[in-house]
Amino acid sequence: MPSNFLLRGVKQDPGKMVAIVNYDDRQSGLNPQSSSNIITTDSDWSSSLQNLLDQPPAMLPRQMILGGMAFFLIFVAWTWFGAVEEVGKAQGKLVPKGETYKVESVELGKISHIAVEEGEEVAAGQLLAELDTTFAVKEVERLEQILAASKIELNQKQALLERVYLEVQTHTRISASETLGQRLAITSAQKKGEVLRQLLAQQELEMEAYRTRQQLLTSVPKISQERFEQVELELEAHQERLARLKELEAQGGVSKEFVFQAEQAQRQTQLQLIENKVQEITNVSEQLFQAQQSLRDLTEQRTQNQGELVSALKEVEQLEADLTQKQAERSRMKLEAEQKIQQLQLEITQIETKISETQNLLASAQAKLQQKSLRSPIDGVVLSLNVKNSGKVFNPGETIAEISPPDSPLLLSALMPNQESGFIEIGMPVQVKLDAYSYQDFGTIPGKVVSISADAESDEQLGSVYRVEVELEEDHIVKDSKLIYFKPGQTATANIVMRRRRVLDIFLDPIKKIQKDGIDL
C-alpha cells in the first residue's frame, strides 16, 4: 500500500477487517469531494445500515451539532446541580455497646493452655486460658500437708488434755475418798484414844478400889486376932470354971453330968473358935489373893491400855501427818496438773492459731490456684484474646481476654486515618461493609457515627488515627430466609459520608489549585 494513504483498522472478527483509507488530496490532486472512500472486505453490515453509511442524510451534521449542544447543556447542568458523596474509610471490628468484661491476670504468670478462640461463644465459668500452675499446686500441697499435720497434732493435744482432765478428776475423786478415809481413820483413832483414856481412868479407879480393899483385907487379921484373944480369954475363963466345977465334982458339989455338959460346951466353944479362925483366915486370904490378882490384872490391862493409848495417839499423829503430806502431795499434783493443762491449752491455742493461719494461707493459695484458671464471668462472646500461643507471660492487671454480653447491641469500633477525619461529625451516615459477608451479595449495612475520640491515637500501620464508633441500623443479614446475626469481633469497613460536593467543584479543583499554587516547572 502507498505511503500517502492512512490506514485505520477495526477488528471485527478473526479474518474480517474494515479499512478506511484517506487519500491525501494535497499530494494526489484528486477531487476533494471524493477524498473519503470506505473500502470493506467481507463486511457483515445490514443493507439499511450500509445504505445509511454510504448515503448519510443531509440533516445529519445539524442533528449532530444539536445533539452535541444538548449533551453539553446536560453535562453543565449535571456538573452544576449534580453532587457526589465524599467518603472517608475507617476499618475496625464489631464490639458490644457499653462496657465489656475484661479478664485480667491477677499475678505474674505464664500461659500454659488456651481453651477458646476469638469470636467463640462461651458460658459463664467456662475456661478461657490457664496459667502455669506448677508452683501454685506445690504451694497448695505444702499447705495441705502442714494443715493435716497441725490437725493431727491438735487432736493429739486435745486427747492429751482430755486425759489430763480425766486424770485430775480421777485423782480428785481418789484424793477425796482417801481424805475422807484418812479423816475417818483419824476420828476413829481419836475416839479409840478417848475410849482408852476413859478406860484407863476407870481402871485407875478400880485399882484404887482394889488397893483400898487390899489394905482393908490386910487389916482384917488384926481384928480377928483381937477377937481370938478375947475368945481365948473366954475359953480360959471356961477352963477355969471347968476346973472349979471338977473340983466341985470331986467335992460332990455338982454332978458329973453338969461337968460333962460344961466340958462339952467348952470343947464346942474351942472347936467353934478354931473353925471360925480357920474360916476367917481362909476367907481373908482368898479375898486378899483375889484383890491382888484383880489388881495385877488391872495393872496389866492398864499397862496394855496405856500402850494402846500411846499407839492410838501415835496413830493419830501419823494419820494427821500422812493426811498433811497427802494434802501437800495432792496440792502439788493439782498445781502440776493445772500447769500442764495451761501449757496444753496454750499449745492448743497456738496450734489452732497456726491452723487458722494455715487455712487462710491455703484458701489464698487455692484462690490463687483457681485464679490460674481464667474463666468467663458471664455468658457471652470472646471479643478479644490477647494471647495466641502458650508460653506468653502476663503481668498483674494485664488484660488477657474481653467478653461481651450476649444481648448487647453491636457497634463498629473503627480507626480512621488523621488525614481523612477533618470533616467527620457525630450523626453522619455510614455504609458498613462486613468482611464476613460479601457486600455484592448482601449489600451494605446503614448506620451513623455516634462517637469520635477526642484525641488521636497511634497505630503501627495507619499512623495517627481517630477512633470512631458507628451504630448499625441492622444486626443481621438474611440468607435463604434465615436470619444470620452479626457477632462481636467481626471486621468491617465503614464508608462515612463526610460531605456532598458538586461535580463542577471537583472539575474546578485542579484549576483552583493551579491558580493558588501556580505551576511547578
CORVENLIN-V188011 format. One record per helix or strand of 3 or more residues. SS is the DSSP state (hx for helix, st for strand). FROM is the first residue (numbers start at 1). TO is the last residue. If there is no record, write none. Layout:
SS_FROM_TO ; SS_FROM_TO
This chain:
st_5_13 ; st_16_23 ; hx_25_28 ; hx_32_34 ; st_36_41 ; hx_47_54 ; hx_60_81 ; st_83_96 ; st_101_104 ; st_109_114 ; st_127_131 ; hx_134_251 ; hx_256_372 ; st_373_375 ; st_380_385 ; st_399_405 ; st_410_417 ; hx_418_420 ; st_429_434 ; hx_439_442 ; st_445_452 ; st_457_459 ; st_463_472 ; st_476_479 ; st_482_485 ; st_491_502 ; hx_503_517
